[in-house]
Amino acid sequence: MPATSPPPSKLLPPLICGTATFNNQYNPDPYALPTTAIVHEALSLGVRAFDTSPYYGPAEDLLGAALDTPFVRDNFPRQDYFLLTKVGRISGDEFDYSASWVRHSVQRSLERLHTNYLDVVYCHDVEFVSIEEVLTAVTELRRIRDETGVIKYIGISGYPVTTLCDFAEMILRKTGEPLDVVMSYANFTLQNTRLASVALPRLEAAGVKVVPNASVLGMGLLRRKGVPIGGKGDFHPSPKELRAAIKAASDWSDEQEVEDNRIEKVAIRWALENWMREGASVGSLGDPASGIPWTREGIDKYGGTRLGVSVMGVSNVEELQETMRVWRSILDGLEGGEKTAVDSGRGTDDRKWSLDRQEQVRILATGIRNVLGDWVDYAWPSPPRGFINQRHRPSVPAPLPTPAASPDHLPT
């Protein structure tokens, strides 16, 4: 079959709001988070895409509740924003990629998100199952797409980039149709850039149109205070030696006489800015959330340059506002960014500040990576050694537990 038309690279926004944080792995009580306020503020600031999963505990329900409000219905028609979700992962050690579960999961996501279609559906964390299982799920998702139209684009997600490449290549070879989207996480960060150095050429050759980069802090690893401890305790798969190296790099960054020198501040801007450029060949022309009005009909005017796509998760409105400030500053610093800054009302001073900050971050990032030394481009094992899928396939889908968010994966 031919690739999906129009390709997602024509429409998907380059900045996607992730909702893995709407979950008790990253936060002790996701129901205490201001999730509706986050979603409403994101839309008001120009964010036009949300990534979620049934595996992220109550995230689909919380996102759906935020979207099913008069504020959203009155101001943001469904066709003006994108919903991305996943199938296949049920809990930390349970996966079901069967056609029947895929159908059940898709229908449940439609109901939870209060929508009659899904823009993207991924097979979630594919490294935990076989290629045959992934082919079964992709085939069923494509059947649903072709027969019902409730799915627009289909992809896979996971951590080990070589596995993502292997699966994308095999799916193209076995089906004659490339995957629309492949999402990697924690593989284009200050600590690990294998998404660009290893995966990018192979995914392009496999016909993948869009490759979103998620978890730019490496699931919270690149933070001054260390990995997040949520309701399930310390979930992070990184070894203690890597954590110690990150702590040393964070301490070094704190010692530099530069404003906003915290390692997470440097890491967020560095990853967003560099993937915007390096991921452009597998990026998108969609609404860049620059502050300038955008329409799908105005791609040539407002989205004429493909930008690498990033997924950013936040836990409160203040984090969202800071993310948008950084994102728009990065846009101001791109080639032609002076016009963006002026047209959006930010002005030429903002572009100059952006270029100065870009150089500060480059210097700090170089120093941080020097401190990390041999831990640069390390990837932890995923699945963990000895992993066994505990899924027992019931004839009727069993009630789901409220699980966690996605772990990370494989050193190669």
Stockholm file with secondary structure:
# STOCKHOLM 1.0

chainA/1-412         MPATSPPPSKLLPPLICGTATFNNQYNPDPYALPTTAIVHEALSLGVRAFDTSPYYGPAEDLLGAALDTPFVRDNFPRQDYFLLTKVGRISGDEFDYSASWVRHSVQRSLERLHTNYLDVVYCHDVEFVSIEEVLTAVTELRRIRDETGVIKYIGISGYPVTTLCDFAEMILRKTGEPLDVVMSYANFTLQNTRLASVALPRLEAAGVKVVPNASVLGMGLLRRKGVPIGGKGDFHPSPKELRAAIKAASDWSDEQEVEDNRIEKVAIRWALENWMREGASVGSLGDPASGIPWTREGIDKYGGTRLGVSVMGVSNVEELQETMRVWRSILDGLEGGEKTAVDSGRGTDDRKWSLDRQEQVRILATGIRNVLGDWVDYAWPSPPRGFINQRHRPSVPAPLPTPAASPDHLPT
#=GR chainA/1-412 SS CCCCSSCGGGTSCSEEEECTTSSTTTSSCGGGSCHHHHHHHHHHTTCCEEECCTTSTTHHHHHHHHHSSHHHHHHSCGGGSEEEEEESEEETTEECCCHHHHHHHHHHHHHHTTCSCEEEEEECCGGGSCHHHHHHHHHHHHHHHHHHCCEEEEEEEESCHHHHHHHHHHHHHHHSCCCSEEEEESSSSSSCCHIIIIIHHHHHHTTCCBCCEECTTTTTTSSTTCSCCBTTBCCCCCCHHHHHHHHHHHHHHHHSSCSSCCHHHHHHHHHHHHHHHHTGGGCBCSCCCSSSCCCGGGHHHHCCSCBCCEEEECSSHHHHHHHHHHHHHHHHHSTTHHHHHHHTTCCHHHHHHHHHHHHHHHHHHHHHHHHHGGGTTCCCCSSCTTCCCCCCCCSSCCCCCCCCCCCCCCCC
#=GC SS_cons         CCCCSSCGGGTSCSEEEECTTSSTTTSSCGGGSCHHHHHHHHHHTTCCEEECCTTSTTHHHHHHHHHSSHHHHHHSCGGGSEEEEEESEEETTEECCCHHHHHHHHHHHHHHTTCSCEEEEEECCGGGSCHHHHHHHHHHHHHHHHHHCCEEEEEEEESCHHHHHHHHHHHHHHHSCCCSEEEEESSSSSSCCHIIIIIHHHHHHTTCCBCCEECTTTTTTSSTTCSCCBTTBCCCCCCHHHHHHHHHHHHHHHHSSCSSCCHHHHHHHHHHHHHHHHTGGGCBCSCCCSSSCCCGGGHHHHCCSCBCCEEEECSSHHHHHHHHHHHHHHHHHSTTHHHHHHHTTCCHHHHHHHHHHHHHHHHHHHHHHHHHGGGTTCCCCSSCTTCCCCCCCCSSCCCCCCCCCCCCCCCC
//
